[in-house]
Structures are given as C-alpha cells and as structure tokens.
Amino acid sequence: MTLPPEPSPIDSDAVKVMGLELQEGRVIPRRQVFSWALWDWATQPFNSVILTFVFTALYLTSDTFLDPAVAELAEGDPLRERGLADLASGLGWAITIAGILIAVLAPVLGQRADVAGRRKLWLGGATAALVLCMFALFFVQGAPAYFVLGVSLIAAGTVFSEIAGVNYNAMLVQVSTPKTVGRVSGLGWGLGYIGGIIALVLVVVATTFDWWGMPTDNGLAFRVIAVGCAVWTIAFAWPVLVYVPEAPPAPRRERVSFFRSYAVLVRDVIALWRGTRPTFWFLLASAVFRDGLAGVFAFGAVIAAVAFHFTRDEVLTFGIAANLIAGLSTILAGRFDDRFGPRAVIIFSLSGLLVAGLTVFFFHDSGKLVFWIFGLVLTLFVGPAQAASRSFLARVTPAGRESEIFGLYATTGRAASFLSPLLWASFIAAFGATYWGILGIMIVVAAGLVLMLFVKVPAADRA
C-alpha cells in the first residue's frame, strides 16, 4: 500500500512557514547579496533623473512643449501659465493611469511568478522593458507634437519599474536570513539613493561644461540624458540575473489562467486575514506611512524653493545632500533592524520624522538655516523607514508567496497614494501659505505611526 505524501508545512493550515524561516542557518554568498542590491543602484536614475528632477521637471513640462506663440508670452502671463499647467496635468494623468495599472496587475503577476518559479524572468523582462522606454525617450523631440509620446513612455516606464520591483523585493528572501534581512534590505535602498546622487552629479557636471560643445537644441541634451540612464541600467542590472539563483516554484499551488488568478488572489487575501493577520495589517499601515514618506521627497524641493526661498543652486545642493544622507543612514540602519527588529526601526524613524517636520513647520519664520538642518534631518529617517518596511514584510510573508505579497504591497501603496497630495493641497488652499503643506504631510506620517503601533509582530520574528 502506498502512503500519500505528507503535506508540505508551507501550505499547512496548522503551521505557516515564513519564507525567511527556510533560510535559517544558510550562509549567503556575498556576491549574491551585492548583485541583488546593485539592482536598486541600476534603476534609480529612472526615478531620480528622469521621473523626478530632470527629464520631466526641466524638459517635458517646460515651455519647450507649448505652442510657440504661447511659449513666447512673458512669464506670469495667464495663457502661458495655463499652458504649463496643462502639461503638468497631462503628466499627472499619465502617471495616474500607470498607478491604476500597477495596482491591478502587480499582485496577480507576482502570484503567477511565485507559482511558476519565474521571479528572475519577470524581473529581467520588466527591467528590459524599462530600459527600452528610456532609450525611446531619445525620440521625444522638443515640440508639442511629441508630448504625448513623452508622457506615455514615462507612464509605461513607471509600470515596468514597479512590476520589476515587486519581483526584486520578493527576492530579498533569497539573499538574506532572519539575522541579516535588515542589513541586506538597507544595503539595497542605500545603494539606490547613492546611485541616484551620482547620476544627478553627472548631469550637473555635463551642464556645467555646456555638454563639451554638443548641440543642445531640440531637447537633445535631455534626450541624451535618457539614453545615459538606460545605459546605466544595463551596466549595473545584469548581476542579479546572473548570480542570484531562481526561486523554486511554490509547492502545491495550481497554475491557473490569468483572469482566474484574480479569484485566487481574493481567496489568498481572505486566507491572509485569517492565518497571517500581522501581514494583512502591516500592508494597511505601511500604505499610509509610505505615502507620508513619499510626500517628504515629492514636496521637499517645493518647500525649500517657495517657503524658504532657496535658489535653484541651493535646491540642487540640498537634493544631493538629502539623498546622500538618506543613503548612508539607510545602510547603517539595517544593522539596527537586525538587532532590534524592523517594527522598532519604523516606529523610531516615523517619530523622528514627526519631530523634524513639526520643527520645520513651527519655526519656518527663522530662515533658511532651519530647513537646512531639520530638512536634512527629515531625510535621515526616510530611508530607514522604507528599508525596514521591506524587511518587515519579508519576515511575515508565507513561503512561496513573496512576489504575490509584495505585489499587494505595491497595490496598497498605490491605493493610499492620494493622501499626502490631498492634505498638502488642502492645507495650502485653506491657509494660503505653502508651509502649511508641511503640516498636511506630517498628519499622514502621524496616522501611519499610530496604525503601526497596532501592528503585532509574531513571536518568532521578534528581535
């Protein structure tokens, strides 16, 4: 008589095995860890150079893409200002559509990657698509007819970046152990910040030397920057695909059609609520405080320029300093994560953010020095909170469901992404001064902190 196989402990209703538990006692080669962390460095120029500081801010939403007759109007002319606002709005709508696609696709694609054991395939494919989008930005010439192409490529790049990031985050479990996951997560985030700084500095150097005589008409300088970001990604993203082994297929999980995957996802979320509640609650709490963290960086430059009257050079210097501090503090904070646990790091970081942010708010009349000091203190806590969030989720995710759960992580983040912009705009509109937006962002951070206080850590994961 043949006995039936014993059920896998991973899928047992009685015992939920976390992915990191299967790594207990393993020695992860340093080459695998560094190769994994290097992907953050490789793709950061898309976020810092293209999406935030340079391509969209200084080119795609500039008067280059206005009707020539409107572009020639004086600064402050209502018609010209309306045209610039329309460009910014068009970019915003494109990013909004990208966010909806990410929210809908991320958890299901992650689930399918888990079941098939193809995280690296999805990571590589999405990264390659991101690179193609950056290369294609070279064809976005400086004329109104090319604006739709530009925002479409930016939106597509955002989707591919997030889908790749879901699988990249899930692979954290493969290159760390319960004792090292904080350091490894912090290393990835930290290298990302530092990579973004170096890419920005290279742009500044090229601008300072007037591109060494290269013609810059028709947006050529910005288009070359996009190509440079694509080459950067190719140069540094490949090690994770070569040196980090693929995860095995999730045991005892049926492969289903794409649309049936949504039914499986609903079932899995219900099971998450019933059997792994800390994961469920953390997804909700982190969605709120991560939006607060995003608000700090999204509106930091605006606060510096408008509320504290920083010059353009001062804003750029502040941005480089902020990213450097965030990168170094994130790498160092990884050790505290492994020593005291990610929950403690998150709570401490959010508390520090609140103190620094409220200081900037209440002492805004004291001049630039207040923002130079406490604005940079703000960035000291952002990176550690982000890295510890990834570490926390890795610790409480059931084995074989890492990509799916990190897909939900992306989805919940998108679902709450309206909070900081809404409160920022509402407080400024209500009180008539830009510095009031600081209070709006701090309210989101405070709400996330309160929710995080109610997130319980399973006994096995406590430091």
C-alpha positions in Angstrom: 0.0 0.0 0.0 1.4 3.4 -1.0 1.0 6.1 1.6 0.0 9.6 0.4 2.8 12.2 0.6 3.0 14.2 3.7 1.5 17.7 3.3 4.1 20.5 2.8 4.5 22.5 6.0 4.4 25.6 3.8 0.7 25.0 2.9 -0.4 23.5 6.2 -3.4 25.2 7.8 -1.8 24.5 11.2 1.7 25.8 10.6 2.5 28.9 8.5 6.1 28.8 7.4 7.6 32.2 6.6 10.0 32.3 3.6 12.8 33.6 5.8 12.5 30.6 8.1 13.6 28.4 5.3 16.8 30.4 5.1 17.7 29.9 8.8 21.3 28.8 9.2 22.2 29.4 5.5 25.3 31.2 4.5 24.5 33.6 1.6 27.5 34.3 -0.7 28.4 38.0 -0.6 28.4 38.1 -4.4 24.7 37.2 -4.4 23.8 39.8 -1.8 25.7 42.6 -3.6 24.4 41.5 -7.0 20.9 41.8 -5.6 21.4 45.2 -4.0 23.0 46.5 -7.2 19.7 46.4 -9.0 18.5 49.3 -6.8 21.6 51.3 -7.9 21.0 50.3 -11.5 17.4 51.5 -11.8 17.5 54.6 -9.5 18.4 57.0 -12.3 14.9 56.4 -13.8 13.3 57.7 -10.6 15.7 60.4 -9.7 16.9 61.8 -13.1 14.0 61.0 -15.4 10.9 60.9 -13.2 11.7 63.5 -10.5 14.4 66.1 -11.1 15.5 66.4 -14.7 13.6 64.9 -17.7 10.0 65.6 -16.6 10.6 68.6 -14.4 13.0 70.6 -16.7 12.0 69.3 -20.1 8.7 67.5 -20.6 6.7 70.0 -18.6 8.6 73.1 -19.8 7.7 75.7 -22.4 9.5 73.6 -24.9 6.3 71.7 -25.4 4.0 74.7 -25.6 2.6 76.2 -28.8 5.4 78.6 -30.0 3.0 81.5 -29.8 2.2 80.7 -26.2 5.8 80.0 -25.2 6.8 83.4 -26.4 4.5 85.1 -23.9 6.0 86.7 -20.8 6.4 84.8 -17.6 3.3 85.2 -15.5 1.0 85.6 -18.5 -2.2 83.7 -17.6 -2.3 82.0 -21.0 1.3 80.8 -20.7 0.8 79.7 -17.1 -2.3 77.8 -18.1 -0.4 76.0 -20.9 2.3 74.9 -18.4 -0.3 73.8 -16.0 -1.9 71.7 -18.8 1.4 70.0 -19.4 1.9 69.2 -15.7 -1.7 67.9 -15.6 -1.1 65.7 -18.7 1.9 64.2 -17.0 -0.2 63.7 -13.8 -3.0 61.9 -15.7 -0.5 59.6 -17.4 1.1 58.7 -14.0 -2.4 58.2 -12.6 -3.2 55.7 -15.3 0.1 53.9 -14.7 -0.7 53.7 -11.0 -4.1 52.1 -11.7 -2.4 49.5 -13.9 0.2 48.8 -11.3 -2.5 48.4 -8.6 -4.5 46.0 -10.8 -1.6 43.9 -12.2 1.1 43.8 -9.5 -0.3 41.2 -7.1 -1.6 38.9 -9.9 1.7 39.0 -11.8 3.5 38.4 -8.6 1.3 35.4 -7.8 2.0 33.9 -11.2 5.7 34.4 -10.8 5.6 32.6 -7.4 3.6 29.6 -8.8 5.9 29.2 -11.8 9.1 29.9 -10.0 10.0 32.7 -12.5 10.8 35.8 -10.4 14.0 36.3 -12.3 12.2 36.0 -15.7 9.7 38.7 -14.7 12.4 40.9 -13.1 14.6 40.6 -16.2 11.7 41.1 -18.7 10.3 44.2 -16.8 13.8 45.7 -16.4 14.5 45.2 -20.2 11.1 46.9 -21.0 12.1 49.8 -18.7 15.4 50.2 -20.5 13.6 50.3 -23.9 11.3 53.0 -22.6 14.3 55.1 -21.5 16.0 54.5 -24.9 12.8 55.5 -26.7 12.7 58.9 -24.8 15.5 59.9 -27.2 12.9 60.3 -29.9 10.9 62.8 -27.8 11.9 65.9 -29.7 11.3 69.4 -28.3 8.0 70.1 -29.9 4.3 70.0 -28.8 3.6 67.1 -31.1 5.9 64.8 -29.1 4.4 65.5 -25.7 2.0 62.6 -25.7 4.8 60.2 -26.7 6.9 61.5 -23.8 4.3 61.1 -21.1 3.3 57.7 -22.5 6.8 56.4 -22.3 7.2 57.8 -18.8 4.0 56.1 -17.7 5.0 52.8 -19.3 8.4 53.0 -17.6 6.7 53.6 -14.3 4.6 50.4 -14.7 7.6 48.3 -15.8 9.7 49.7 -12.9 7.1 48.7 -10.3 6.5 45.3 -11.8 10.2 44.6 -11.8 10.4 46.0 -8.2 7.8 43.5 -7.0 9.9 40.6 -8.0 13.1 42.2 -6.9 11.7 42.8 -3.4 10.5 39.2 -3.3 14.0 38.0 -4.0 15.1 39.7 -0.7 14.1 36.4 1.0 16.5 34.5 -1.3 19.6 36.6 -0.4 19.1 37.0 3.3 18.4 35.1 6.5 16.4 36.1 9.6 19.6 37.5 11.1 20.7 39.6 8.0 17.5 40.7 6.3 17.6 44.2 7.7 21.1 44.8 6.6 20.5 43.4 3.2 17.4 45.5 2.6 19.1 48.6 3.9 22.0 48.0 1.6 19.7 47.9 -1.4 17.9 51.1 -0.5 21.1 52.8 0.4 22.8 51.9 -2.8 19.8 53.2 -4.7 20.0 56.6 -3.1 23.7 56.9 -3.7 23.4 55.7 -7.3 20.8 58.4 -7.8 23.1 61.0 -6.4 26.0 60.0 -8.7 23.7 60.1 -11.7 22.5 63.6 -10.8 26.0 64.8 -10.2 27.0 63.6 -13.7 24.1 65.6 -15.1 25.3 68.7 -13.2 28.8 68.2 -14.5 27.7 67.9 -18.1 25.5 71.0 -17.7 28.4 73.0 -16.1 30.7 72.2 -19.0 27.9 73.0 -21.6 28.0 69.4 -22.8 31.5 69.9 -24.1 30.3 71.7 -27.2 27.5 69.2 -28.1 24.4 70.9 -29.7 21.6 71.1 -27.2 18.8 72.4 -29.4 15.6 70.4 -29.9 16.0 68.9 -26.4 19.0 66.9 -27.4 20.7 67.2 -24.0 17.7 65.8 -22.2 17.3 63.0 -24.7 20.9 62.0 -24.3 20.4 62.0 -20.5 17.6 59.5 -21.0 19.9 57.3 -23.1 22.6 57.6 -20.5 20.1 56.4 -17.8 19.3 53.4 -20.0 22.9 52.5 -20.5 23.5 52.9 -16.7 20.7 50.4 -16.0 22.1 47.8 -18.5 25.6 48.2 -17.0 24.6 47.5 -13.4 21.3 45.5 -13.5 22.7 42.2 -15.0 24.5 40.8 -12.0 21.2 40.0 -10.2 20.1 37.9 -13.2 23.4 36.0 -13.4 24.4 35.4 -9.8 21.2 35.2 -7.8 19.6 31.8 -8.2 16.0 31.5 -9.2 13.4 30.7 -6.6 11.7 27.2 -7.0 8.0 27.1 -7.9 5.7 27.4 -4.9 4.8 23.9 -3.8 1.2 22.7 -4.1 -0.1 25.8 -5.9 -2.0 25.3 -9.1 -1.2 27.1 -12.2 -4.4 28.9 -13.4 -5.4 31.2 -16.3 -4.6 34.9 -16.0 -8.2 36.0 -15.2 -8.7 33.1 -12.8 -5.7 34.4 -10.9 -7.9 37.2 -9.6 -10.2 34.7 -7.9 -7.2 33.0 -6.4 -5.9 36.4 -5.2 -9.2 37.1 -3.4 -9.0 33.7 -1.8 -5.4 34.3 -0.8 -6.2 37.7 0.8 -9.0 36.1 2.9 -6.6 33.4 3.9 -4.1 36.1 4.8 -6.6 37.8 7.1 -7.4 34.5 8.8 -4.0 33.0 9.1 -1.3 35.7 8.8 -3.0 38.7 10.2 0.2 40.7 11.0 0.9 40.7 7.3 -2.6 41.9 6.5 -2.5 44.8 9.0 1.1 45.8 8.0 0.0 46.2 4.4 -2.6 48.7 5.5 -0.4 50.6 8.0 2.5 50.8 5.6 0.3 52.1 2.8 -0.4 55.2 4.9 3.1 55.9 6.3 4.8 55.1 3.0 2.7 57.8 1.3 3.8 60.2 4.0 7.4 59.3 3.2 6.8 59.8 -0.5 5.3 63.2 0.3 8.5 64.3 2.1 10.6 63.8 -1.0 7.9 64.8 -3.5 7.3 68.2 -2.0 10.6 68.8 -0.2 12.1 70.8 -3.1 8.9 72.9 -3.4 9.0 73.7 0.3 12.7 74.7 0.0 12.1 76.9 -3.0 8.8 78.5 -2.2 8.5 78.6 1.6 12.3 79.1 2.4 13.3 80.9 -0.8 16.1 78.6 -1.8 17.8 79.5 -5.0 18.0 76.9 -7.9 21.6 76.0 -7.0 20.6 75.7 -3.3 17.7 73.4 -4.1 20.0 71.2 -6.2 22.7 71.1 -3.5 20.0 70.3 -0.9 18.7 67.5 -3.1 22.1 65.9 -3.4 22.8 66.2 0.3 19.4 64.8 1.2 19.9 61.7 -1.0 23.4 61.2 0.4 22.2 61.4 4.0 19.3 59.1 3.2 21.5 56.6 1.5 24.1 56.4 4.3 21.6 56.4 7.1 19.6 53.6 5.4 22.7 51.3 5.1 23.6 51.9 8.8 20.0 51.5 10.0 20.0 48.0 8.6 22.1 46.8 11.5 19.6 48.3 14.0 16.8 46.5 12.0 18.5 43.1 12.6 19.3 43.9 16.2 16.0 45.5 17.4 13.6 44.4 14.7 12.1 46.3 11.7 9.0 47.4 13.7 11.2 49.3 16.2 13.1 51.0 13.4 9.9 52.0 11.6 8.4 53.5 14.8 11.6 55.3 15.7 12.0 56.7 12.2 8.4 57.9 11.9 8.7 59.5 15.3 11.9 61.3 14.2 10.2 62.4 11.0 7.4 64.0 13.0 9.7 65.9 15.4 11.8 67.2 12.5 8.8 68.0 10.3 6.9 69.9 13.0 10.1 71.8 13.9 10.3 73.0 10.3 6.6 73.9 10.4 6.6 75.9 13.6 9.9 77.6 13.1 9.5 78.4 9.4 10.0 82.1 10.0 13.5 81.6 11.3 15.1 81.5 7.9 16.9 79.0 5.7 19.0 77.6 8.4 16.0 75.8 10.0 15.3 74.0 6.7 19.0 73.2 6.1 19.2 71.5 9.5 15.8 69.9 10.1 15.0 69.4 6.4 18.1 67.2 6.2 17.2 65.5 9.5 13.9 64.6 7.8 15.8 62.7 5.1 17.8 60.9 7.8 14.7 58.9 8.7 13.0 58.4 5.4 15.4 55.7 4.0 15.5 53.6 7.2 11.7 53.5 7.4 11.4 52.4 3.8 14.1 49.7 4.1 12.7 48.4 7.4 9.2 48.2 5.8 10.6 45.8 3.1 12.4 43.9 5.8 9.3 43.6 8.0 7.2 42.3 5.1 9.8 39.7 4.2 9.7 38.5 7.8 5.9 38.0 7.9 5.3 36.6 4.4 4.4 32.9 4.0 6.9 30.9 2.0 6.2 30.6 -1.7 4.0 33.8 -1.8 6.7 36.5 -1.7 6.0 38.0 -5.1 2.3 38.0 -4.6 2.5 39.7 -1.2 5.0 42.3 -2.5 2.5 42.8 -5.3 -0.1 43.6 -2.7 2.4 45.9 -1.1 2.6 47.8 -4.3 -1.2 47.8 -4.7 -1.9 49.1 -1.2 0.7 51.7 -1.6 -1.0 53.0 -4.8 -4.4 52.9 -3.1 -3.2 55.3 -0.4 -1.1 57.5 -2.7 -3.6 60.3 -2.8 -3.3 61.1 1.0 -0.2 63.3 1.0 -1.0 65.2 -2.1 -4.6 65.8 -0.9 -3.7 67.1 2.5 -0.8 69.1 1.1 -3.0 70.9 -1.4 -5.9 71.2 1.1 -3.9 72.8 3.9 -2.2 75.3 1.5 -5.6 76.2 -0.1 -7.2 76.6 3.4 -4.4 78.8 4.9 -2.9 80.4 1.9 0.8 79.6 2.5 3.0 76.9 1.2 4.5 76.0 4.6 1.1 74.8 5.8 1.5 71.9 3.4 4.2 70.5 5.8 1.5 70.0 8.4 -0.6 68.1 5.9 2.2 65.6 5.2 3.0 65.3 8.9 -0.6 64.3 9.6 -0.2 61.4 7.1 3.0 60.3 8.8 1.4 60.5 12.2 -1.6 58.4 11.0 0.8 55.8 9.7 2.7 55.8 13.0 -0.5 55.3 15.0 -1.5 52.4 12.7 1.9 50.9 13.0 1.6 50.8 16.8 -1.2 48.4 16.4 0.7 46.0 14.1 1.8 43.0 16.2 5.0 41.0 15.4 4.8 37.2 15.5 6.8 35.9 18.5 9.3 34.1 16.1 10.1 37.4 14.4 10.8 39.5 17.5 14.4 40.6 18.0 
